Amino acid sequence: GGREHIARMNRRPAQGAADEAGANAAEKKNEELVGALHSKLTTLKSVTININAEVHEQNKALDTMQSGMGATDTLLGSTMNRVGQMWSVGSNSSVMTMATGMVIAFFVCFYLARWLLRE
């Protein structure tokens, strides 16, 4: 009995040192993982900030386009009202002259736009 007790006492410090070395290794590994996680979180934060800035920029562009389209819609609506008034009041020859002029103007604008965009 006494020798076994002494043998167990002699093994405990060696086992305690191994446990402590294992704990230190685990703690070191945890610190490395925390550092890697922090790096990834910093990158994620940067990406989300950039996405937020891009979304705000795109929203501004859409608002600008929407206001431009609203102005175009208003202009087109007033033009159509004038054409309707002219149609109801004018003679057939003036309406035909105006319609022909509009068709010619459309084709001129169309081909001019194609020519400018080709360059």
C-alpha distances in whole Angstrom, upper triangle without the diagonal:
4,6,5,6,9,10,11,13,15,16,17,20,21,21,23,25,26,27,29,31,31,32,35,36,37,38,41,42,42,45,46,47,48,51,52,52,54,56,57,58,60,62,62,64,66,67,68,70,72,73,74,76,78,78,80,82,83,84,86,88,88,90,92,93,93,96,98,98,99,102,103,103,105,107,107,108,111,112,112,114,117,117,117,120,122,122,123,126,127,129,128,129,127,124,124,125,122,119,121,120,116,116,117,115,112,112,113,110,108,109,109,105,104,106,104,101,102,102
4,5,5,6,9,10,11,13,15,16,18,20,20,22,24,25,26,28,30,31,32,34,35,36,38,40,41,42,44,46,47,48,50,51,52,54,56,57,58,60,62,62,64,66,67,68,70,72,72,73,76,77,78,80,82,83,84,86,88,88,90,92,93,93,96,98,98,99,102,103,103,105,108,108,108,111,113,113,114,117,118,118,121,122,122,124,126,127,130,129,129,127,124,125,125,122,120,121,120,117,116,117,115,112,113,113,110,108,109,109,105,105,106,104,101,102,102
4,5,5,6,9,10,11,12,15,17,18,19,20,22,23,24,26,28,29,30,32,34,35,36,38,39,41,43,44,45,47,49,50,51,53,55,56,57,59,60,61,63,65,66,67,69,71,71,73,75,76,77,79,81,82,83,85,87,87,89,91,92,92,95,97,97,98,101,102,102,104,107,107,108,110,112,112,114,116,117,117,120,122,122,123,126,127,129,127,128,126,123,123,124,121,119,120,119,115,115,116,114,111,111,112,108,107,108,107,104,103,104,103,99,100,100
4,5,5,6,9,10,11,13,15,16,16,18,21,21,22,24,26,26,28,30,31,32,34,36,37,38,40,42,42,44,46,47,48,50,52,53,54,56,58,58,60,62,63,64,66,68,68,70,72,73,74,76,78,79,80,82,84,84,86,88,89,89,92,94,94,95,98,99,99,101,104,104,104,107,109,109,110,113,113,114,116,118,118,120,122,123,125,124,125,123,120,120,121,118,115,117,116,112,112,113,111,108,108,109,105,103,105,104,101,100,102,100,96,97,97
4,5,5,6,9,10,11,14,15,15,17,19,20,21,23,25,26,27,29,30,31,33,35,36,37,39,41,41,43,45,46,47,49,51,52,53,55,57,57,58,61,62,63,65,67,67,68,71,72,73,75,77,78,78,81,82,83,84,87,88,88,91,93,93,94,97,98,98,100,102,103,103,106,108,108,109,112,112,113,115,117,117,119,121,122,125,123,124,122,119,120,120,117,115,116,115,111,111,112,110,107,107,108,105,103,104,104,100,99,101,99,96,97,97
4,5,5,6,9,10,12,14,15,16,18,19,20,22,24,25,26,28,30,31,32,34,35,37,38,40,41,42,44,46,47,48,50,52,53,54,56,57,58,61,62,63,65,67,67,69,71,72,73,75,77,78,79,81,83,83,85,87,88,89,91,93,93,94,97,98,98,101,103,103,104,107,108,108,110,113,113,114,116,118,118,120,122,123,125,124,125,123,120,120,120,117,115,116,115,112,111,112,110,107,108,108,105,103,104,104,100,99,101,99,96,96,96
4,5,5,6,9,11,12,13,15,16,17,19,21,22,23,25,26,28,29,31,32,33,35,37,38,39,41,43,44,45,47,49,50,51,53,54,55,57,59,60,61,63,65,66,67,69,70,71,73,75,76,77,79,81,81,83,85,86,87,89,91,91,93,95,96,97,99,101,101,102,105,106,106,108,111,111,112,114,116,116,118,120,121,123,122,123,121,118,118,118,115,113,114,113,110,109,110,108,105,105,106,103,101,102,101,98,97,99,97,93,94,94
4,5,5,6,10,10,10,12,15,15,16,18,20,21,22,24,25,26,28,30,31,32,34,36,37,38,40,41,42,44,46,47,48,50,52,52,54,56,57,58,60,62,63,64,66,68,68,70,72,73,74,76,78,78,80,82,83,84,86,88,88,90,92,93,94,96,98,98,99,102,103,103,105,108,108,109,111,113,113,115,117,118,120,119,120,118,115,115,115,112,110,111,110,107,106,107,105,102,103,103,100,98,99,99,95,95,96,94,91,92,92
4,5,5,8,10,10,11,13,15,16,17,19,20,21,23,25,26,27,29,31,32,33,35,36,38,39,41,42,43,46,47,48,50,52,52,53,56,57,58,60,62,63,64,66,67,68,70,72,73,74,76,78,78,80,82,83,84,86,88,88,90,92,93,94,96,98,98,99,102,103,104,105,108,108,109,111,113,113,115,117,118,121,119,120,118,115,115,116,113,111,112,111,107,107,108,105,103,103,104,100,99,100,99,96,95,97,94,91,92,92
4,6,7,8,9,11,12,14,15,17,18,20,21,22,24,25,27,28,30,31,33,34,36,37,39,40,42,43,45,46,47,49,51,52,53,55,57,58,59,61,62,64,66,67,68,70,72,73,74,76,78,78,80,82,83,84,86,88,88,90,92,93,94,96,98,98,99,102,103,104,105,108,108,109,112,113,113,115,118,118,121,119,120,118,115,115,115,112,110,111,110,107,106,107,105,102,102,103,100,98,99,98,95,94,96,93,90,91,91
4,6,5,6,9,10,11,12,14,16,17,18,20,21,22,24,26,27,28,30,32,33,34,36,38,39,40,42,43,45,47,48,49,51,53,54,55,57,59,59,61,63,64,65,67,69,70,71,73,75,75,77,79,80,81,83,85,85,87,89,90,91,93,95,95,96,99,100,100,102,105,105,106,108,110,110,112,114,115,117,116,117,115,112,112,112,109,107,108,107,104,103,104,102,99,99,100,97,95,96,95,92,91,92,90,87,88,88
4,5,5,6,8,10,10,12,14,15,16,18,20,21,22,24,25,26,28,30,31,32,34,36,37,38,40,41,42,44,46,47,48,50,52,53,54,56,57,58,61,62,63,65,67,68,69,71,72,73,75,77,78,79,81,83,83,84,87,88,88,91,93,93,94,97,98,98,100,103,103,104,106,108,108,110,112,113,115,114,115,113,110,110,110,107,105,106,105,102,101,102,100,97,98,98,95,93,94,94,90,90,91,89,86,86,86
4,5,5,6,9,10,10,12,14,15,16,18,20,21,22,24,25,27,28,30,31,33,34,36,37,39,40,41,43,45,46,47,49,51,52,53,55,56,57,59,61,62,64,66,67,68,70,71,72,74,76,77,78,80,82,82,84,86,87,88,90,92,92,93,96,97,98,100,102,103,103,106,107,108,109,112,113,115,114,114,112,109,110,110,107,105,106,104,101,101,102,99,96,97,97,94,92,93,93,89,89,90,88,85,85,85
4,5,5,6,9,10,11,12,14,15,17,18,20,21,23,24,26,27,29,30,32,33,34,36,38,39,40,42,44,45,46,48,50,51,52,54,55,57,59,60,61,63,65,66,67,69,70,71,73,75,76,77,79,81,81,83,85,86,87,89,91,91,93,95,96,97,99,101,102,102,105,106,107,108,111,111,114,113,113,111,108,108,108,105,103,104,103,100,99,100,98,95,95,96,92,91,92,91,87,87,88,86,83,83,83
4,5,5,6,9,10,10,12,14,15,16,18,20,21,22,24,26,27,28,30,31,32,34,36,37,38,40,42,43,44,46,48,49,50,52,53,55,57,58,59,61,63,64,65,67,68,69,71,73,74,75,77,79,79,81,83,84,84,87,89,89,90,93,94,94,96,99,99,100,102,104,104,106,108,109,111,110,111,109,106,106,106,103,101,102,101,98,97,98,96,93,93,94,90,89,90,89,86,85,86,84,81,82,82
4,5,5,6,9,10,10,12,14,15,16,18,20,21,22,24,25,26,28,30,31,32,34,36,37,39,40,41,43,45,46,47,49,51,52,53,55,56,57,59,61,62,63,65,67,68,69,71,72,73,75,77,78,79,82,83,83,85,87,88,89,91,93,93,95,97,98,99,101,103,103,105,107,108,110,109,110,107,105,105,105,102,100,101,100,96,96,97,95,92,92,93,89,88,89,88,85,84,86,83,80,81,81
4,5,5,6,9,10,10,12,14,15,16,18,20,21,23,24,25,27,29,30,31,33,35,36,37,39,40,42,43,45,46,48,50,51,52,54,55,56,58,60,61,62,64,66,67,68,70,72,72,75,76,77,78,81,82,82,85,87,87,88,91,92,92,94,97,97,98,100,102,102,104,106,107,109,108,109,107,104,104,104,101,99,100,99,96,95,96,94,91,91,91,88,86,88,87,83,83,84,82,79,79,79
4,5,5,6,8,10,10,12,14,15,16,18,20,21,22,24,26,27,28,30,32,33,34,36,38,39,40,42,43,45,46,48,49,50,53,54,55,57,58,59,61,63,64,65,67,69,70,71,73,75,75,77,79,80,81,83,85,85,86,89,90,91,92,95,95,96,99,100,100,102,105,105,107,106,107,105,102,102,102,99,97,98,97,93,93,94,91,89,89,89,86,84,85,85,81,81,82,80,77,77,77
4,5,5,6,9,10,10,12,14,15,16,18,20,21,22,24,26,26,28,30,31,32,34,36,37,38,40,42,43,44,46,47,48,51,52,53,55,57,58,59,61,62,63,65,67,68,69,71,73,73,75,77,78,78,81,83,83,84,87,88,88,90,93,93,94,96,98,98,100,102,103,105,104,105,103,100,100,100,97,95,96,95,92,91,92,90,87,88,88,85,83,84,83,80,79,81,79,75,76,76
4,5,5,6,9,10,10,12,14,15,16,18,20,21,22,24,25,27,29,30,31,33,35,36,37,39,40,41,43,45,46,47,49,51,52,53,55,56,58,60,61,62,64,66,67,68,70,72,72,74,76,77,78,80,82,82,83,86,87,88,89,92,93,93,96,97,98,99,102,102,105,104,104,102,99,100,100,96,95,96,94,91,91,91,89,86,87,87,84,82,83,83,79,79,80,78,75,75,75
4,5,5,6,9,10,10,12,14,15,17,18,20,21,23,24,26,27,29,30,32,33,34,36,38,39,40,42,44,45,46,48,50,51,53,54,55,57,59,60,61,63,65,66,67,69,71,71,73,75,76,77,79,81,81,83,85,86,87,89,91,92,92,95,96,97,99,101,101,104,103,103,101,98,98,98,95,93,94,93,90,89,90,88,85,85,85,82,80,81,81,77,77,78,76,73,73,73
4,5,5,6,9,10,10,12,14,15,16,18,20,21,22,24,26,27,28,30,32,33,34,36,37,39,40,42,43,44,47,48,49,51,53,53,55,57,58,59,61,63,64,65,67,69,69,71,73,74,75,77,79,79,80,83,84,85,86,89,89,90,93,94,94,96,99,99,101,100,101,99,96,96,96,93,91,92,91,87,87,88,85,83,83,83,80,78,79,79,75,75,76,74,71,71,71
4,5,5,6,8,10,10,12,14,15,16,18,20,21,22,24,25,26,28,30,31,32,34,36,37,38,40,41,43,45,46,47,49,51,52,53,55,57,57,59,61,62,63,65,67,68,69,71,72,73,75,77,78,79,81,83,83,85,87,88,88,91,93,93,95,97,98,100,99,99,97,94,95,95,92,90,91,90,86,86,87,84,82,82,82,79,77,79,78,74,74,75,73,70,71,71
4,5,5,6,9,10,10,12,14,15,16,18,20,21,23,24,25,27,29,30,31,33,35,36,37,39,40,42,43,45,46,48,50,51,52,54,56,57,58,60,61,62,64,66,67,68,71,72,72,74,76,77,78,81,82,82,84,87,87,88,90,92,92,94,96,97,99,98,99,97,94,94,94,91,89,90,89,85,85,86,83,81,81,81,78,77,78,77,73,73,74,72,69,70,69
4,5,5,6,9,10,11,12,14,15,17,18,20,21,23,24,26,27,29,30,32,33,35,36,38,39,40,42,44,45,47,48,49,51,53,54,55,57,59,60,61,63,65,65,67,69,70,71,73,75,75,77,79,80,81,83,85,86,87,89,90,91,93,95,95,98,97,97,95,92,92,92,89,87,88,87,84,83,84,81,79,79,79,76,74,75,75,71,71,72,70,66,67,67
4,5,5,6,9,10,10,12,14,15,16,18,20,21,22,24,26,27,28,30,31,32,34,36,37,38,41,42,43,45,46,47,49,51,52,53,55,57,58,59,61,63,63,65,67,68,69,71,73,73,74,77,78,79,80,83,83,84,87,88,88,90,93,93,95,94,95,93,90,90,90,87,85,86,85,82,81,82,80,77,77,78,74,73,74,73,70,69,71,68,65,66,66
4,5,5,6,9,10,10,12,14,15,16,18,20,21,22,24,25,26,29,30,31,33,35,36,37,39,40,41,43,45,46,47,49,51,52,53,55,57,57,60,61,62,63,66,67,67,70,72,72,73,76,77,78,79,82,82,83,86,87,88,89,92,92,95,94,94,92,89,89,89,86,85,85,84,81,80,81,79,76,77,77,74,72,73,72,69,69,70,68,65,66,65
4,5,5,6,9,10,11,12,14,15,17,19,20,21,23,24,26,27,29,30,32,33,35,36,38,39,41,42,44,45,47,49,50,51,53,55,56,57,59,60,61,63,65,66,67,69,71,71,73,75,76,77,79,81,82,83,85,87,87,89,91,92,94,93,93,91,88,89,88,85,84,84,83,80,79,80,78,75,75,75,72,71,72,71,67,67,68,66,63,64,63
4,5,5,6,9,10,11,12,14,15,17,18,20,21,22,24,26,27,28,30,32,33,34,36,38,39,41,42,43,45,47,48,49,51,53,54,55,57,59,59,61,63,64,65,67,69,69,71,73,74,75,77,79,79,80,83,84,85,87,89,89,92,90,91,89,86,86,86,83,81,82,81,77,77,78,75,73,73,73,70,68,69,69,65,65,66,64,61,61,61
4,5,5,6,9,10,10,12,14,15,16,18,20,21,22,24,26,26,28,30,31,32,34,36,37,39,40,41,43,45,46,47,49,51,52,53,55,57,57,59,61,62,63,65,67,67,68,71,72,73,75,77,78,78,81,82,83,85,87,87,90,89,89,87,84,85,85,81,80,81,79,76,76,77,74,71,72,72,69,67,69,68,64,64,65,63,60,61,61
4,5,5,6,9,10,10,12,14,15,16,18,20,21,23,24,26,27,29,30,31,33,35,36,37,39,40,42,44,45,46,48,50,51,52,54,56,57,58,60,61,62,64,66,67,68,70,72,72,74,76,77,78,80,82,82,84,86,87,89,88,89,86,84,84,84,81,79,80,79,75,75,76,73,71,71,71,68,67,68,67,63,63,64,62,59,60,60
4,5,5,6,9,10,11,12,14,15,17,18,20,21,23,24,26,27,29,30,32,33,35,37,38,39,41,43,44,45,47,49,50,51,53,54,55,57,59,60,61,63,65,65,67,69,70,71,73,75,76,77,79,81,81,83,85,86,88,87,87,85,82,82,82,79,77,78,77,73,73,74,71,69,69,69,66,64,65,64,61,61,62,60,56,57,57
4,5,5,6,8,10,11,12,14,15,16,18,20,21,22,24,26,27,28,30,31,33,35,36,37,39,41,42,43,45,47,48,49,51,52,53,55,57,58,59,61,63,63,64,67,68,69,71,73,73,74,77,78,79,80,83,83,85,84,85,83,80,80,80,77,75,76,75,71,71,72,69,67,67,67,64,62,64,63,59,59,60,58,55,56,56
4,5,5,6,9,10,10,12,14,15,16,18,20,21,22,24,25,27,29,30,31,33,35,36,37,39,41,41,43,45,46,47,49,51,52,53,55,57,57,59,61,62,63,65,67,67,69,71,72,73,75,77,77,79,81,82,84,84,84,82,79,79,79,76,74,75,74,71,70,71,69,66,67,67,64,62,63,62,59,59,60,58,55,56,56
4,5,5,6,9,10,11,12,14,15,17,19,20,21,23,24,26,27,29,30,32,33,35,36,38,39,41,42,44,45,46,49,50,51,53,55,56,57,59,60,61,62,65,66,67,69,71,72,73,75,76,77,79,81,81,84,83,83,81,78,78,78,75,73,74,73,70,69,70,67,65,65,65,62,61,62,61,57,57,58,56,53,54,54
4,5,5,6,9,10,11,12,14,16,17,18,20,21,23,24,26,27,29,31,32,33,35,37,38,39,41,43,43,45,47,48,49,51,53,54,55,57,59,59,61,63,64,65,67,69,69,71,73,74,75,77,79,79,82,81,81,79,76,76,76,73,71,72,70,67,67,68,65,62,63,63,60,58,59,58,55,55,56,54,50,51,51
4,5,5,6,9,10,10,12,14,15,16,18,20,21,22,24,26,27,29,30,31,33,35,36,37,39,41,42,43,45,46,47,49,51,52,53,55,57,57,58,61,62,63,65,67,68,68,71,72,73,75,77,77,80,79,79,77,74,75,74,71,70,71,69,66,66,66,64,61,62,62,59,57,59,58,54,54,55,53,50,51,51
4,5,5,6,9,10,10,12,14,15,16,18,20,21,23,24,26,27,29,30,32,33,35,36,38,39,41,42,44,45,46,48,50,51,52,54,56,57,58,60,61,62,64,66,67,68,70,72,72,74,76,77,79,78,79,76,74,74,74,71,69,70,69,65,65,66,63,61,62,62,58,57,58,57,54,54,55,52,49,51,51
4,5,5,6,9,10,11,12,14,16,17,19,20,21,23,25,26,27,29,31,32,33,35,37,38,39,41,43,44,45,47,49,50,51,53,55,55,57,59,60,61,63,65,66,67,69,70,71,73,75,75,78,77,77,75,72,72,72,69,67,68,67,63,63,64,61,59,59,59,56,55,56,55,51,51,52,50,47,48,48
4,5,5,6,9,10,11,12,14,15,16,18,20,21,22,24,26,27,28,30,32,33,35,36,37,38,41,42,43,45,47,48,48,51,52,53,54,57,58,59,61,63,63,64,67,68,69,70,73,73,75,74,75,72,70,70,70,67,65,66,64,61,61,62,59,56,57,57,54,52,54,53,49,49,50,48,45,46,46
4,5,5,6,9,10,10,12,14,15,16,18,20,21,23,24,25,27,29,30,31,33,35,36,37,39,41,41,43,45,46,47,49,51,52,53,55,57,57,59,61,62,63,65,67,67,69,71,72,74,73,74,71,69,69,69,66,64,65,64,61,60,61,59,56,57,57,54,52,54,53,49,49,51,48,45,47,47
4,5,5,6,9,10,11,12,14,15,17,19,20,21,23,24,26,27,29,30,32,34,35,36,38,40,41,42,44,45,46,48,50,51,52,54,56,57,58,60,61,63,65,66,67,69,71,71,74,73,73,71,68,69,68,65,64,65,63,60,60,60,58,55,56,56,52,51,53,51,48,48,50,47,44,46,45
4,5,5,6,9,10,11,12,14,16,17,18,20,21,23,24,26,27,29,30,32,33,34,37,38,39,41,43,43,45,47,48,49,50,53,54,55,57,59,59,61,63,64,65,67,69,69,72,71,71,68,66,66,66,63,61,62,60,57,57,58,55,52,53,53,50,48,50,49,45,45,46,44,41,42,42
4,5,5,6,9,10,10,12,14,15,16,18,20,21,22,25,26,27,29,30,31,32,35,36,37,39,41,42,42,45,46,47,48,51,52,53,55,57,57,58,61,62,63,65,67,67,70,69,69,67,64,64,64,61,59,60,59,56,56,56,54,51,52,52,49,47,49,48,44,44,46,43,40,42,42
4,5,5,6,9,10,11,12,14,15,17,19,20,21,23,25,26,27,29,30,31,33,35,36,37,40,41,42,44,45,46,47,50,51,52,54,56,57,58,60,61,62,64,66,66,69,68,69,66,64,64,64,61,59,60,59,55,55,56,54,51,52,52,49,48,49,48,44,45,46,44,41,43,43
4,6,5,6,9,10,11,12,14,16,17,18,20,21,23,24,26,27,29,30,32,33,35,36,38,39,40,42,44,45,46,49,50,51,53,55,55,57,59,60,61,63,65,65,68,67,67,65,62,63,62,59,58,59,57,54,54,54,51,49,50,50,46,45,47,45,42,42,44,41,38,40,40
4,5,5,6,9,10,11,12,14,15,16,18,20,21,22,24,26,27,28,30,32,33,34,36,37,38,41,42,43,44,47,48,48,50,52,53,54,57,58,59,61,63,63,65,64,65,62,60,60,60,56,55,56,54,51,51,52,49,46,47,47,44,43,44,43,39,40,41,39,36,37,37
4,5,5,6,9,10,10,12,14,15,16,18,20,21,22,24,26,27,29,30,31,33,35,36,37,39,41,41,42,45,46,47,49,51,52,53,55,56,57,59,61,61,64,63,64,61,59,59,59,56,54,55,54,50,50,51,49,46,47,47,44,43,44,43,40,40,42,39,36,38,39
4,5,5,6,9,10,11,12,14,15,17,19,20,21,23,25,26,27,29,30,32,34,35,36,38,40,41,42,44,45,46,48,50,51,52,54,56,57,58,60,61,63,63,63,60,58,59,58,55,54,55,53,50,50,51,48,46,47,47,43,42,44,43,39,40,42,39,36,38,38
4,5,5,6,9,10,11,12,14,16,17,18,20,21,23,24,26,27,29,30,32,33,34,36,38,39,40,42,44,45,47,48,49,51,53,54,55,57,59,59,61,61,61,58,56,56,56,53,51,52,51,47,48,48,45,43,44,44,40,39,41,40,36,37,38,35,33,35,34
4,5,5,6,9,10,10,12,14,15,16,18,20,21,22,24,26,26,28,30,31,32,34,36,37,38,40,42,42,44,46,47,48,51,52,53,54,56,57,59,59,59,56,54,54,54,51,49,50,49,46,46,46,44,41,42,42,39,38,40,38,35,35,37,35,32,34,34
4,5,5,6,9,10,11,13,14,15,17,19,20,21,23,25,26,27,29,30,31,33,35,36,37,39,41,42,43,45,46,47,49,51,52,53,55,56,59,58,59,56,53,54,54,50,49,51,49,45,46,47,44,41,43,43,39,39,41,39,36,37,38,36,33,35,36
4,5,5,6,9,10,11,13,14,15,17,19,20,21,23,24,26,28,29,30,32,34,35,36,38,39,41,42,44,45,47,48,50,51,53,54,55,58,57,57,55,52,53,52,49,48,49,47,44,44,45,42,40,41,41,37,37,39,37,34,35,36,33,31,33,33
4,5,5,6,9,10,11,12,14,15,16,18,20,21,22,24,26,27,28,30,32,33,34,36,37,38,40,42,43,44,47,48,49,51,52,53,55,55,55,52,50,50,50,46,45,46,45,41,42,42,39,37,38,38,35,34,36,34,31,31,33,30,28,30,30
4,5,5,6,9,10,10,12,14,15,16,18,20,21,22,24,25,26,28,30,31,32,34,36,37,38,40,41,42,45,46,47,49,51,51,54,53,53,51,48,49,49,45,44,45,44,40,41,42,39,36,38,38,34,34,36,35,31,32,34,31,29,31,32
4,5,5,6,9,10,11,12,14,15,17,19,20,21,23,24,25,27,29,30,31,33,35,36,37,39,41,42,44,45,46,48,50,50,53,53,53,50,48,49,48,45,44,45,43,40,41,42,39,36,38,38,34,34,36,35,31,33,35,32,29,32,32
4,5,5,6,9,10,11,13,14,16,17,18,20,22,23,24,26,27,29,30,32,33,35,36,38,39,41,43,44,45,47,48,49,52,51,51,48,46,47,46,43,42,43,41,38,39,39,36,34,36,35,32,31,33,32,28,30,31,28,26,29,29
4,5,5,6,9,10,10,12,14,15,16,18,20,21,22,24,26,27,28,30,31,32,34,36,37,38,40,42,43,45,46,47,49,49,49,46,44,44,44,41,39,41,39,36,36,37,34,32,33,33,29,29,31,30,26,27,29,27,24,27,28
4,5,5,6,9,10,10,12,14,15,16,18,20,21,22,24,25,26,29,30,31,33,35,36,37,39,40,41,43,45,45,48,48,48,45,43,44,44,40,39,41,39,35,36,37,34,32,34,34,30,30,32,31,28,29,31,29,26,30,30
4,5,5,6,9,10,11,12,14,15,17,19,20,21,23,24,26,27,29,30,32,33,35,36,38,39,40,42,44,44,47,47,47,44,42,43,43,39,38,40,38,34,35,36,33,31,33,33,29,29,32,30,27,28,30,27,26,29,29
4,5,5,6,9,10,11,12,14,16,17,18,20,21,22,24,26,27,28,30,32,33,34,36,38,39,41,42,43,45,45,45,42,40,41,40,36,36,37,35,32,32,33,30,28,30,30,26,26,28,26,23,25,27,24,22,25,25
4,5,5,6,9,10,10,12,14,15,16,18,20,21,22,24,25,26,28,30,31,32,34,36,37,38,40,41,43,43,43,41,38,39,39,35,34,36,34,30,31,32,29,27,29,29,26,25,28,27,23,25,27,25,23,26,27
4,5,5,6,9,10,10,12,14,15,17,18,20,21,23,24,26,27,29,30,31,33,35,36,37,39,40,43,42,43,40,38,39,39,35,34,36,34,31,32,33,30,28,30,30,27,27,30,28,25,27,29,27,25,28,29
4,5,5,6,9,10,11,13,14,16,17,18,20,22,23,24,26,27,29,30,32,33,35,37,38,38,41,41,41,38,36,37,36,33,32,34,32,29,30,31,27,26,28,28,24,24,27,25,22,25,27,24,22,26,26
4,5,5,6,9,10,10,12,14,15,16,18,20,21,22,24,26,27,28,30,31,32,34,36,36,39,38,39,36,34,35,34,31,30,31,29,26,27,28,25,23,25,25,21,21,24,23,20,22,24,22,20,24,24
4,5,5,6,9,10,10,12,14,15,16,18,20,21,22,24,25,27,29,30,31,33,35,35,38,38,38,35,33,34,34,30,29,31,30,26,27,29,26,24,26,27,23,23,26,25,22,24,27,25,23,27,28
4,5,5,6,9,10,11,12,14,15,17,18,20,21,23,24,26,27,29,30,32,33,34,37,37,37,34,32,34,33,29,29,31,29,26,27,29,25,24,27,27,23,24,27,25,22,25,27,25,24,28,29
4,5,5,6,9,10,11,12,14,16,17,18,20,21,23,24,26,27,28,30,32,32,35,35,35,32,30,31,30,27,26,28,26,23,24,25,22,20,23,23,19,20,23,22,19,22,24,21,21,24,25
4,5,5,6,9,10,10,12,14,15,16,18,20,21,22,24,25,26,28,30,31,33,33,33,30,28,29,29,25,24,26,25,21,22,24,21,19,22,22,19,19,22,21,19,21,24,22,21,25,26
4,5,5,6,9,10,10,12,14,15,16,18,20,21,23,24,25,27,29,30,32,32,33,30,28,29,29,26,25,27,26,22,24,26,23,21,24,25,21,22,25,24,22,25,27,25,24,28,29
4,5,5,6,9,10,11,12,14,15,17,18,20,21,23,24,26,27,28,31,31,31,28,26,28,27,24,23,26,23,20,22,24,21,19,23,23,19,21,24,23,21,24,26,24,24,27,28
4,5,5,6,8,10,10,12,14,15,16,18,20,21,22,24,26,26,29,28,29,26,24,25,24,21,20,22,20,17,19,20,17,16,19,19,16,17,21,20,18,21,23,21,21,25,26
4,5,5,6,9,10,10,12,14,15,16,18,20,21,23,24,25,28,28,28,26,23,25,25,21,20,23,21,18,20,22,19,17,21,21,18,19,23,22,20,23,26,24,24,27,29
4,6,5,6,9,10,11,12,14,15,17,18,20,21,23,24,27,27,28,25,23,25,25,21,21,23,22,18,21,23,20,19,22,23,20,21,25,24,23,26,28,26,26,30,31
4,5,5,6,9,10,11,12,14,15,17,18,20,21,22,25,25,25,22,20,22,21,18,18,20,18,15,18,20,16,16,20,20,17,19,22,21,20,23,25,24,24,28,29
4,6,5,6,9,10,10,12,14,15,16,18,20,20,23,23,23,20,18,20,20,16,15,18,16,13,15,18,15,14,18,18,16,17,21,20,19,22,24,24,24,27,29
4,5,5,6,9,10,11,12,14,15,17,18,19,22,23,24,21,18,20,21,17,17,20,19,16,18,20,18,17,21,22,20,21,24,24,23,26,28,27,27,31,33
4,5,5,6,9,10,11,12,14,15,17,18,21,21,22,19,17,20,20,16,16,19,18,15,18,20,18,18,21,22,20,22,25,25,24,27,29,28,29,32,34
4,5,5,6,9,10,11,12,14,15,16,18,19,19,16,14,16,16,12,13,16,14,11,15,17,14,14,18,19,17,19,22,22,21,24,27,26,27,30,31
4,5,5,6,9,10,10,12,14,15,17,17,19,16,13,15,16,13,12,15,15,12,14,17,16,15,19,20,19,20,23,24,23,26,28,28,28,31,33
4,5,5,6,9,10,11,12,14,17,18,19,16,14,17,18,14,14,18,17,15,18,20,19,19,22,23,22,23,27,27,26,29,31,31,32,35,37
4,5,5,6,8,10,10,11,15,16,17,13,12,15,15,12,13,16,15,13,16,19,17,18,21,22,21,23,26,26,26,29,31,30,31,34,36
4,5,5,6,9,10,10,13,13,14,11,9,12,12,9,9,13,13,11,14,16,15,15,19,20,20,21,24,25,25,27,29,29,30,33,35
4,5,5,6,9,10,13,13,15,13,10,13,15,12,12,16,16,14,16,19,19,19,22,23,23,24,27,28,28,30,32,33,33,36,38
4,5,5,6,8,12,13,15,12,11,14,15,13,14,17,17,16,19,21,20,21,24,25,25,27,30,30,30,33,35,35,36,38,40
4,5,5,5,9,10,11,9,7,11,12,9,11,14,14,14,17,19,18,19,22,23,23,25,28,28,29,31,33,33,35,37,39
4,6,6,8,8,10,9,6,10,11,10,10,14,14,14,16,19,19,19,22,24,24,25,28,29,29,31,33,34,35,37,40
4,6,8,10,13,11,9,13,15,13,14,17,18,18,20,22,22,23,26,27,27,29,32,32,33,35,37,38,39,41,43
4,7,10,12,10,10,13,14,13,15,18,18,18,21,23,23,24,27,28,28,30,33,33,34,36,38,38,40,42,44
4,7,8,6,7,10,11,10,12,15,15,16,19,20,21,22,25,26,26,28,30,31,32,34,36,37,38,40,42
4,6,6,6,9,10,11,13,14,16,17,19,20,21,23,25,26,27,29,31,32,33,35,36,38,39,41,43
4,6,5,6,9,10,10,12,14,15,17,18,20,21,23,24,26,27,29,30,31,33,35,36,37,39,41
4,5,5,6,9,10,11,12,14,15,16,18,20,21,22,24,26,27,28,30,32,33,34,36,38,40
4,5,5,6,9,10,11,12,14,15,16,18,20,21,22,24,26,27,28,30,31,33,34,36,38
4,5,5,6,9,10,11,12,14,15,16,19,20,21,22,25,26,27,29,30,31,33,35,37
4,5,5,6,8,10,11,12,14,15,17,18,20,21,23,24,26,27,29,30,32,33,35
4,6,5,6,9,10,11,12,14,16,16,18,20,21,22,24,26,27,28,30,32,34
4,5,5,6,9,10,10,12,14,15,16,18,20,21,22,24,26,27,28,30,32
4,5,5,6,9,10,11,13,14,15,16,19,20,21,23,24,26,27,29,31
4,5,5,6,9,10,11,12,14,15,17,18,20,21,23,24,26,27,29
4,6,5,6,9,10,10,12,14,15,16,18,20,21,22,24,26,28
4,5,5,6,9,10,10,12,14,15,16,18,20,21,22,24,26
4,5,5,6,9,10,10,12,14,15,17,18,20,21,23,25
4,5,5,6,9,10,11,12,14,15,16,18,20,21,23
4,6,5,6,8,10,10,12,14,15,16,18,20,22
4,5,5,6,9,10,11,12,14,15,16,18,21
4,5,5,6,8,10,11,12,14,15,16,19
4,5,5,6,9,10,11,12,14,15,17
4,6,5,6,9,10,10,12,14,16
4,5,5,6,9,10,11,12,15
4,5,5,6,9,10,10,13
4,5,5,6,9,10,11
4,5,5,6,8,10
4,6,5,6,9
4,6,5,7
4,5,6
4,5
4
